[in-house]
Amino acid sequence: MPVRRPGRWVAAAIVLVIAASIVRSIVANPHFQWGVVGHYMLDSRILHGVVATIYLTFLAMAIGIVLGVVLAVMRMSPNPILSSASWLYIYFFRGTPVLVQIIFWYNIAALFPRINLGIPFGPSFVHANGNSLITVFVAAMLALGLNEGAYMAEIVRAGIISVGEGQTEAAASLGMRRLAIMRHIVLPQAMRVILPPTGNETISMLKTTSLVYTIGFAELFYEASQIYGATYQTIPLLIVASIWYLILTSIAYVGQHFIERRYGRGFTRAQRVTMRERWLGIGRGDGERAAAR
């Protein structure tokens, strides 16, 4: 027989009453101007900002993930030069605000009017003007991607550490090289530990892109601010931007959930009870048996 816990039902009732009063005060308040919110939800400028936000998030996270893997491998390298270089990179980019880095990259042409690419201390093969090469979009992408790489490096390093050393030693005894061990043995197992915080970082990146409005990149918040700057309808446009951010993060939450279940198969903690089963008051095994019936 299940144990009776009336305190839980009392607490749930109190929470429902408070939530209902908050929802009623928001919906019934005419100052929120819900008609204006509905008018701008599918505005072409807002939709353009949504697409730009998704695009910038994807590129910044791609740079951050690739860079994070490289930095994590360097950090764990027995070579002191590689390890120290990785540590200095992580220390710098984690220790300075991302907004400062965004503005710094936007003004990089003040330090390097001409950007030359080639062999270090040797001839240069590519010559470009700093302002034409580092556009607003490139500055935003580099600032977010390079900053994310420092955080992803620590996430990947934690995942690598979670794999037992006995497996790497066994692979080394079979003659496998260090990079082959990392690619075929360590990283596939470390994904179970790496993916949850990586999903959180992606969701955080969706919201962090709003900072690049300071350099004039036309993402979601910038477009909303341009509209309310002209119409003075500040609150409705902020609500529009917030709703779109909630939609994007909700989609990311769903994707993260299924990816975690995919890589967490075989582990008890990964087999979490779904919200439907929690409302019905049944466990994971009961839900699976009910579905089988």
Phi, psi and omega in degrees: 000133178292145180285135179283129179229081182295335180298326179295319180291324177295314179297319179297320179296318179297316180297318179296319179296315179297316180297319179296320179293323179293315180298318180297318181294328179284314183292320185277351182281116183290342182289344176287340177053062183296334176296321177293321178300313179296327181293323185264356183300321181248024176297144184299326179291320178294317179295323176298319177295323178296314179297317179296322178296315179297316181297314180294320178298315181299312182292318180296319179290325177297315177297315183296319182292312180298314180295323179295319178297315180297315181294323179294318178295320177295319182298327182265006180288143175290348178285119184294331180291313178296316180297317181291320179297318178295318180297318180296319178299310181298319180299317184290309187286334174278339184269352179243145182296144181294329178295320176297319180294322178298311181293325178298312180294327179295329181255021184296335180294339176292333178267323182232082179299326176241128180252121181244132179240133180176209180280129178304133182061018180227200182291150178256139183253335181238128178234129182214153175284136184300318181291323181283331181279314180266083177283179179299316180294315180297320178298316179295316181295315180294317182297312181289318182292315180292324176293319180294327179301325179294320179286321178295330178299318179289326178293315179294320179298320177296322177294321179294319180296330183292342179277131183301141180293336180300327180290318178292323178293320178295319179293321178294325179292339177273359177095009179286143178283164185298316180294323178294321177298317181295321185283319189261340186241307189284304185299318178301324178281329181288344182301327180298327179272329185282323190296314182303309177293332176294320175299319177296321179294324178295316178296319177295323180295324177304323180274329180292335178300340179296341180290337184284359174297338181294337179254007173088018176281132189278068172267191189300308183293325178297315180297318178297319180293326177295322180290311182287342173291333179267328184257348182062023176261068190294308185298312179300321181289327174294324177293320178301312180298319181296319179297318179293322176296321178295321178296314182294316180291328177295318176298319179295322177300315181297314178299319179297320182299313183288326178293319178297319178294326180295315183271351180259013180297136179095355179247133187298316184293336179286338180273072185279155177287131180286165180296323179298315180294326178293320178292324180281349178076030179240157181270181180299314181294319179297319180295319180293320179293322179295321178292326180293325177294000000 
